[in-house]
């Protein structure tokens, strides 16, 4: 009995350094972008029969990007860069008249992650994340404004499944929360609007262990 306990303790001691290894993950991903809420409210646009008052937002679109992740047991930290293809939700009459509706986004963030659930005897895990980032709104539509780059809080939930020790499939849903308050070229300041930009991505993550 004592000998068996000694063997178990020895195996546990040998396993501990492995668990404490730093793993580096490199991933490329694609997915979707869903904006929640409007960019502008009660915008007045001139028309033949008088001004039209409407709300302006962004349309959902596709995203591409990459991510660098450091994993240490249940903790992780990652830096991600995302490019979201999107258009401004302009009335058809304006786009037909030549208005530029290109309204893409570049999002970057640094996030701390914690593995909330690690399935026993399975490569499946669920993690939560939180961090800070930047959102830069680009394209022809946003060229009409200034102050279109904002600081964002980032919150997320993800699932990770390992095919091997070196390759994982990873799904992340993240919400970039920011305040959008642009100004026009004539220095008119719009009211600040809270933005919820949801980013869902599916990634192939390749994992290395540079530190043994």
Rosetta blueprint (number, residue, H / E / L):
1 X L
2 X H
3 X H
4 X H
5 X H
6 X H
7 X H
8 X H
9 X H
10 X H
11 X H
12 X H
13 X H
14 X H
15 X H
16 X H
17 X H
18 X H
19 X H
20 X L
21 X L
22 X E
23 X E
24 X E
25 X E
26 X E
27 X E
28 X E
29 X E
30 X E
31 X E
32 X E
33 X E
34 X E
35 X E
36 X E
37 X L
38 X L
39 X L
40 X E
41 X E
42 X E
43 X E
44 X E
45 X E
46 X L
47 X L
48 X L
49 X L
50 X L
51 X L
52 X E
53 X E
54 X E
55 X E
56 X E
57 X L
58 X E
59 X L
60 X L
61 X E
62 X E
63 X E
64 X E
65 X E
66 X E
67 X E
68 X E
69 X E
70 X E
71 X E
72 X E
73 X L
74 X L
75 X E
76 X E
77 X E
78 X E
79 X E
80 X E
81 X E
82 X E
83 X E
84 X E
85 X L
86 X L
87 X E
88 X E
89 X L
90 X L
91 X L
92 X H
93 X H
94 X H
95 X H
96 X H
97 X L
98 X L
99 X L
100 X L
101 X L
102 X E
103 X L
104 X L
105 X E
106 X E
107 X E
108 X E
109 X E
110 X E
111 X E
112 X E
113 X E
114 X E
115 X E
116 X E
117 X E
118 X E
119 X L
120 X L
121 X L
122 X L
123 X L
124 X E
125 X E
126 X E
127 X E
128 X E
129 X E
130 X E
131 X E
132 X E
133 X E
134 X E
135 X E
136 X E
137 X E
138 X L
139 X L
140 X L
141 X L
142 X H
143 X H
144 X H
145 X E
146 X E
147 X L
148 X L
149 X E
150 X E
151 X E
152 X E
153 X E
154 X E
155 X E
156 X E
157 X E
158 X E
159 X E
160 X E
161 X E
162 X E
163 X L
164 X L
165 X L
166 X L
167 X E
168 X E
169 X E
170 X E
171 X E
172 X E
173 X E
174 X E
175 X E
176 X E
177 X E
178 X E
179 X E
180 X E
181 X L
182 X L
183 X E
184 X E
185 X L
186 X L
187 X L
188 X L
189 X E
190 X L
191 X L
192 X L
193 X E
194 X E
195 X E
196 X E
197 X E
198 X E
199 X E
200 X E
201 X E
202 X E
203 X E
204 X E
205 X E
206 X E
207 X E
208 X E
209 X E
210 X E
211 X E
212 X L
